[in-house]
Amino acid sequence: MNTREAKEILLLYRGTIDDSDLQFRAALDYAKSDPELGQWLREQTNCYDTIRAKLRGIEPPLGLSEKIVRRRPIPFPRDWSRIGQLAAAILISASVTALLMKWSEHRNRSVASAQEILVTGEVLDLTCYIAYNLSGPDHAKCARDCIRSGLPAGIKTQDGKVYLLTGEAGHSINAEVADYAAKTITIKGRQTVRDGFAQLQVEEIRKL
């Protein structure tokens, strides 16, 4: 032990109540062999005693002890096996709830998919429309080329709703709608919604 280490320990020294601690005893013994450290310790002890005496002279507010006792947390035994069982039950319950919600959502989508509707609007090249907000006659040639190349086509109604145009499973509708790019037509089809995206499976195209 050196002077610096002894001083760091003795900074926490509270007097005779710490004399039984081995670290304090070693530091106190070292201070006896170091006159400068011994003088510092006496000054430190006198300062501590003065502060403690002043604190003891302060009258605590009435009812303070009762308030402290009332606000103490109530201890309870921690049965970790029980806590684990509870956590597992919560997890299982949450999983079942999520599955039921998914099943309900899928069921609702299945009911909605049975709707056959008529939609009138402008045929869009969805890639350029979504990425750059391009539509209308000025974009007709680009939209036609994009749809013919296999990029997704859509139709936008007057109220701003956009549908992705699809054919039957395994059949692309692009060749049939490409020539109508940027034009207004009416499509009869079956509406579906998947993950928030409205789709229209084309059954009949009616040019206005």
N, C-alpha and C positions, 0 to 999 in steps of 0.2 A: 504494500500500500504506500502511496506517496501523498504529498500534501494536498494536491488537487482532488484526489479521490476521497481523502478523509474529509475535506471541506464540503464536497458534494453530499456526503452522507450526513454530516453534522448540521447542514442547513435544515434538515428535517427533524433534528433532535428536539424533543419536547420536555426535557428534564428527566427527573428520576423515573418516570413511568416507562422510559425507553431503555433504562440501564440493563435490563435483562436480555435485550436483543444482541445477538452476537456481532452483527455488523456495527452497531453503535458502540459496543464495548471495544471492538478493535480500533475504531476511529478515535474513541476517547483515549485509549492507551497511546495511540500515535500522537495525539495532541499534547500529551504530557511530556513527550520527548522533543517537541517542536515548540519553542517559546513563542514564536510569532503566531503559530496556529492556536496555541493555548490562549494568547491574549485575544485573538479574534473570537474564539469560542466563548470567552467570558463576556465580551461585548454583545455577542449574539444572544447568549442566554439572558442577559439583563434586559435586552430589548424585547425578547419573547415574554419574559415575566411581566414587563410593564404593560405590554399589549393585552396579555391574558387578564391582568388585574383590572384594566379598564373595561374589558368586555364583561367581566363578572359583575362589574358595578352597574351595568345597564339592566334596567328592569324590563323583562319581556312583557309583551302585551297580554292582557287577560284572555284566557281561553286558547292561547297559542298551542299548548300541548294537546288539547282536545282536537283542534283542527288538524294537527299533524297526524294524530292517530286515526282520525276519520278518513283522511285522504291516503292512507297507506293502502297499497294493493292487497287484496285478499289472496293469500296463498292457496294453491290447490295442487294436489298431486298430479304429476305429469305421467299419465299412463300412455307411453308411446305406442303400444300395440293398439290401444283403443283409439288414439288419434289417427293411426294408420288406417284402421278400419273405417273411421268416419271419412277420411280423405278419399278412400276407395269408393265409398258409397256415394259421395258427392260427384266423383268423376263418372261413375256409372250412370247416375241420374242425369248428368249433363249430356252424356253421350246418347242416352235414350231419347232425351228431349230433342237433341239435334237431328237424330234420325227421323223422329216423328214429324218434325218441321219440314225436313227434306221430302218425306213421303207426301205430306199434305201439299207442299209446293208442286211436286211432280203431278199429283192428282189434279190440282187446279189447272196446271198447264195442259194436261191431257184433255180436260173438258173444253178449255179455250181453243185447242187445236181443231176441234170439230166444227168451228164456225166457218161458214162459207160467206165471203163478202165480195162486194164490188168496190174497187178503188180507182179513182181517177186522179191522174197527176202526171208530172214530168218524169220521163225516164232519165235516170242518172248513171253516170260512171262513179260508183261509190268511192273509189280510191281518190280521185281528184276532188270529189265533193268533200269528203271528210278531211283530207290533208290540206286542201287549199281553198275550200269553199267555192269551187268552180262549177258552174251550171249555166243553163240558158243557151240561146242560139249561138253566141260567140264561142261556146265551148263544144258545139255539136260534133265537129269533125274529130277532135281529140277524144271525146266521150265515145264516139262510135268505134274508133280504132282500139281504145282500151277495152271496151266490152267484147269486141271480136277477138282480142288477144287472150281472153279468158279472165280478165279482171271482173270482180263482182259488179253486178248491175242492181239498180234499185229504182224505186218510184217514190216521188215526193208529192204529197197531197197539198191542196191549197191551204190547209190549216197547219202545214209544216211537218206533218208526221211522215217519217221515212220508213219504207219497208225494203228489206233485202229480197230480191226476186230469185226464186229457186224453181227447179223443175222436180220431177219425180226422182226418186232415189236412183243415182247412176246416170241421170240425164241432165245436161246443162241447158239452160234456157237462153244463154247468151246469143246464139245465132239467130234466135227468133226475135229478140228485142233490140239487137244492135242497130238496125235501121231506124228504130224509133228514138234513138238517143236525142235528148233535148226537146223531144216532142211530147205533147200531151195526149195520153191514151187512157182507156179504161181497161182494167184487168179484172177478170173474175178468177178468184182463187180461194185457197184455204189458208186462213191466218193462223200462225203459231207464234209463240213468244218463248225464246230460250235465253236465259241469263240476261234478260232485259232487252234483247234485240228482237224487234218485230220482223217476221218473215212472211212472205206471201208465196205460196206454191201455185204457180201459174197454171190455170186450166183453160183460159180463153183470153185472147187479146182482141180488144175492140178499138179500132182507130177512130178518133173523132173527126 
